[in-house]
Structure formats: C-alpha cells, structure tokens
Amino acid sequence: MVKTEPKNHPSGDNRFKLLDRAITKHHANGDALIEILHAAQGIFGFLENDMMIYIANALKLPLSRVYGVATFYHFFRLKPKGEHTFVLCTGTACYVKGANEIQKAVEHQCRCKFGETTQDGKVSLISARCVGSCGLAPVAVLDDSVAGKLTTDEAVKRVKQWQEAIKEEAV
C-alpha cells in the first residue's frame, strides 16, 4: 500500500483546512455564519477581509452580511488582538453615565483609538454596543473581567497598570 502525503490547501495556508472542516461540519449553511466566524477567529486569531470573502463565497452569502455580523458583535476581531483587552460598553445606559469620557481618557493614555491596538501590540481597545450589564453602567470588560460603575480615573489606572507591567516584562 502506497502512503500519500496529505495535500496542502490551495492557498498554501493549511489553517484553511481547519476552516473548511468547520464549514463542512455546518453543511455550508449560511444560518451557521456566527459559528463559522467563531471557528475562523479561533483558528486565525482574528477575521481579516480575505477570510470574510472566503467565508462569504463558501456559504454563498453576500459579503455585506458576513461583514455586518463580524462588525456587529464585539467578540469578533478584525485585527490581531493585543495582550490585554479593554472592551468599553457604548450602549445608551453606559453612554449616559459617562462612557464617552472614559473612552477619551483611555484613548489619550494609550495613544490610539477604540477599534485599534497600541503600536506595541499590547493593548486592544474595543467598543461594544452593549455587554448586557446596564445596571452597572458604565461598564467595561477588562481582560475578561467585568468592571461596573467604572470611573474615568479607574479606567486610566487599569491601563497604566498594564503599561507598567509590560515595561517590567521588557526589562
């Protein structure tokens, strides 16, 4: 019996084999878009434009639908994630209670805008339409921990702690 080597994916990136398996598992059904986007992000770390085009073609969906879902939910990332994440809720309750001021202060401290990662790749700033904790407004999710009734000073302090820890690691 002759053993054959597994073939590479046509793209040359064998991670697409794993994505193809996820698509096949869901029978290339457009109703499984969120699950397939989760799989893609788990495999690649984030959802870049080429990947969303690939998924749209595989599921026979308009790219606008894939992109719309990927940008609507805060847990999808369109850029590589930093070592730390600061997810700020910008829903109505949080906005009314000062999320806008927190956003400005954190952007100033990090020298980047929400939706971006700091130049050193260590801190990602993400805004979410709602994290479902309106009673704790304003709310942020800091490295997967919910911080409710957050003040501007507390938010900046947390980011400074991350930045200082990163500097210490570099030494």
C-alpha positions as CSV (number, residue, x, y, z in Angstrom):
1,M,0.0,0.0,0.0
2,V,1.4,3.4,-1.0
3,K,1.0,6.1,1.5
4,T,0.2,9.6,0.1
5,E,1.1,12.8,1.8
6,P,-1.9,15.0,2.7
7,K,-2.4,17.7,0.2
8,N,-1.8,21.3,1.1
9,H,-4.7,23.7,0.9
10,P,-4.7,25.6,-2.4
11,S,-3.9,28.9,-0.5
12,G,-0.8,27.3,0.9
13,D,-2.1,28.1,4.4
14,N,-3.2,24.8,6.0
15,R,-5.2,26.6,8.6
16,F,-7.8,26.9,5.8
17,K,-8.2,23.1,6.0
18,L,-9.5,23.5,9.5
19,L,-11.8,26.3,8.4
20,D,-13.1,24.1,5.5
21,R,-13.8,21.4,8.1
22,A,-15.9,23.8,10.2
23,I,-17.8,24.9,7.1
24,T,-18.4,21.3,6.1
25,K,-19.5,20.4,9.6
26,H,-22.3,23.0,9.2
27,H,-23.1,21.8,5.7
28,A,-22.0,25.2,4.3
29,N,-25.2,26.6,5.7
30,G,-25.5,30.4,5.9
31,D,-27.5,30.0,9.1
32,A,-24.3,28.8,10.8
33,L,-22.5,32.0,10.0
34,I,-21.8,33.0,13.6
35,E,-20.4,29.5,14.4
36,I,-18.2,29.6,11.4
37,L,-16.9,33.1,12.2
38,H,-16.1,31.8,15.7
39,A,-14.2,28.9,14.2
40,A,-12.3,31.1,11.8
41,Q,-11.3,33.5,14.6
42,G,-10.2,30.6,16.8
43,I,-8.1,29.3,14.0
44,F,-6.6,32.5,12.7
45,G,-6.9,34.8,15.8
46,F,-8.9,37.5,14.0
47,L,-11.1,38.0,11.0
48,E,-9.3,39.7,8.2
49,N,-11.0,40.9,5.0
50,D,-9.7,38.0,2.8
51,M,-11.1,35.5,5.3
52,M,-14.5,37.1,5.3
53,I,-14.6,37.0,1.5
54,Y,-13.6,33.3,1.6
55,I,-16.4,32.5,4.1
56,A,-19.0,34.5,2.1
57,N,-18.1,32.6,-1.0
58,A,-18.1,29.2,0.8
59,L,-21.5,29.9,2.3
60,K,-22.9,31.6,-0.8
61,L,-23.7,34.8,1.2
62,P,-23.3,38.4,0.3
63,L,-20.0,39.8,1.8
64,S,-22.1,42.6,3.3
65,R,-23.9,40.0,5.5
66,V,-20.7,38.4,6.7
67,Y,-19.1,41.8,7.4
68,G,-22.2,43.1,9.1
69,V,-22.3,40.1,11.5
70,A,-18.5,40.3,12.1
71,T,-18.7,44.1,12.9
72,F,-21.9,43.9,14.9
73,Y,-20.7,41.5,17.7
74,H,-17.9,42.8,19.9
75,F,-16.4,39.4,20.4
76,F,-15.2,39.3,16.7
77,R,-11.9,41.0,16.0
78,L,-10.9,42.4,12.6
79,K,-7.3,43.0,13.7
80,P,-4.9,41.0,15.8
81,K,-5.7,41.2,19.5
82,G,-3.3,42.8,22.0
83,E,-2.0,41.1,25.1
84,H,-4.6,43.0,27.1
85,T,-8.2,44.0,26.0
86,F,-10.3,46.9,27.2
87,V,-13.8,46.5,25.9
88,L,-15.9,49.6,26.7
89,C,-19.7,49.4,26.5
90,T,-21.1,52.3,24.5
91,G,-24.8,51.4,24.9
92,T,-27.3,54.0,25.9
93,A,-27.1,53.4,29.7
94,C,-23.3,53.5,29.7
95,Y,-23.1,56.5,27.4
96,V,-25.4,58.4,29.6
97,K,-23.3,57.5,32.7
98,G,-20.0,58.7,31.1
99,A,-18.7,56.1,28.8
100,N,-17.7,58.8,26.3
101,E,-15.4,60.5,28.9
102,I,-13.9,57.1,29.7
103,Q,-13.3,56.5,26.0
104,K,-11.5,59.8,25.5
105,A,-9.3,59.3,28.6
106,V,-8.3,55.8,27.7
107,E,-7.6,56.7,24.1
108,H,-5.4,59.5,25.3
109,Q,-3.5,57.2,27.7
110,C,-3.0,54.5,25.0
111,R,-2.3,56.9,22.2
112,C,-4.8,55.0,19.9
113,K,-8.5,55.0,19.2
114,F,-11.1,52.4,20.1
115,G,-11.1,49.7,17.4
116,E,-7.3,49.7,17.3
117,T,-4.4,48.1,19.2
118,T,-1.5,50.1,20.6
119,Q,1.7,50.4,18.5
120,D,3.5,47.9,20.7
121,G,0.6,45.4,20.1
122,K,0.0,45.0,23.9
123,V,-3.4,46.7,24.5
124,S,-6.5,46.4,22.3
125,L,-9.3,49.0,22.7
126,I,-12.7,47.7,21.7
127,S,-16.1,49.3,21.9
128,A,-19.2,47.2,22.3
129,R,-22.7,48.2,21.5
130,C,-23.9,46.5,24.7
131,V,-22.4,44.0,27.1
132,G,-25.7,43.3,28.9
133,S,-24.9,44.9,32.3
134,C,-26.8,48.1,32.1
135,G,-27.4,48.2,35.8
136,L,-23.7,48.5,36.3
137,A,-23.2,51.4,33.8
138,P,-20.7,52.5,32.8
139,V,-19.3,49.1,32.2
140,A,-16.0,47.8,30.6
141,V,-14.7,44.2,30.2
142,L,-11.0,44.3,31.2
143,D,-9.2,41.1,30.2
144,D,-12.5,39.1,30.5
145,S,-13.4,40.7,33.9
146,V,-16.4,42.9,34.1
147,A,-15.8,46.3,35.7
148,G,-19.0,48.0,36.6
149,K,-19.7,51.6,37.7
150,L,-16.3,52.4,36.2
151,T,-14.9,55.9,36.6
152,T,-12.5,57.6,34.2
153,D,-9.8,57.5,36.8
154,E,-10.2,53.8,37.5
155,A,-10.1,53.1,33.7
156,V,-6.9,55.0,33.2
157,K,-5.4,53.5,36.3
158,R,-6.0,50.0,35.0
159,V,-4.5,50.8,31.6
160,K,-1.4,52.3,33.3
161,Q,-1.0,49.1,35.4
162,W,-1.0,47.1,32.1
163,Q,1.5,49.5,30.6
164,E,3.8,49.4,33.6
165,A,3.7,45.6,33.7
166,I,4.6,45.4,30.1
167,K,7.6,47.7,30.6
168,E,8.7,45.5,33.5
169,E,8.5,42.4,31.3
170,A,10.7,44.1,28.7
171,V,13.5,44.7,31.2
